[in-house]
Amino acid sequence: MSSVLYDVPGPKAKARNRIYTGVFLVLLGLLAWWVLSAMADKHQLDADKWTPFVTDGRIWTTYLIPGLLVTLKAAAISMVIALPLGALLGIGRLSDHAWVRIPVGTVVEFFRAIPVLMLMLFGSAFFVQFTEVPSDSRPLYAVVAGLVLYNASVIAEILRAGVLSLPRGQTDAAKAIGMRKGQTMVYVLLPQAVTAMLPALVSQLVVILKDTALGGTLLGLTELLAANRQVSANYSNTIATLVVIALIFIAVNFALTSFASWLEGRLRKSTKSTGAVVGAGEVSDMATGQAV
């Protein structure tokens, strides 16, 4: 017996899976015990390392909340610019005109191949050499520039993959009723591809949010992760601070993905199914150039 995606395991396979699961849980428990023991030996579990996050509100009002706001600001600006730019690049890659498709494809592949941190460093050097951007604003500009250039290129590939995942008959039907290429893209293909693109698109937005930490590490952006240095210097609790910051990142990203899941459900209900909706993994593979 099999489903659409995989063979249903039989009794022996189910028994093996239970054994593998049990072994994994035991190993995970041992790893957790080893980590906690090591932290306890280094006095990282002492109450004085953790209670300031509950008893001292200055940690939050002076360091963590301002850092979180800078992180959200940098991520929001990058998303607002990268989304429409990525959409334009993605549509350009789908153009029938070689003089549009080839240059746009070159731009996309160029910036997609460069590490985002290197783009941030180039951006910082550019703003130092060729602009009059104030020094206190330069890290934010550099981080946003790097995130936009890289993620717009990835979003372009996500859009292209989402459109190409639709049945060929959608385009043929639009041509049959006399719609032009641009009308077909705007009124037929893109609306249907939104649901297919959404999971991979949200994954990329999460990447944007997390990559703001690179600016705090090397460019001096006072974002959430950079607050670790200030809190640790004042309270001598580096591990505890990193754990709290990680939990904040998890909460923010969980809120973003939960909203996206709700939005995807609404879109699926409000639009007619084309039978061509693909998962986030397939669209991501197509966007990154891997075989599907």
Secondary structure, 3 states (H helix, E strand, C coil): CECCCCECCCHHHHHHHHHHHHHHHHHHHHHHHHHHHHHHHCCCCCHHHHCHHHHCCHHHHHHHHHHHHHHHHHHHHHHHHHHHHHHHHHHHHCCCCHHHHHHHHHHHHHHHHCCHHHHHHHHHHHHHHHCCCCCCCHHHHHHHHHHHHHHHHHHHHHHHHHHHCCCHHHHHHHHHCCCCHHHHHHHHHHHHHHHHHHHHHHHHHHHHHHHHHHHHHHCCCCCCCCHHHHHHHHHCCHHHHHHHHHHHHHHHHHHHHHHHHHHHHHHHHHCCCCCCCCCHHHHHHHHCCCCC
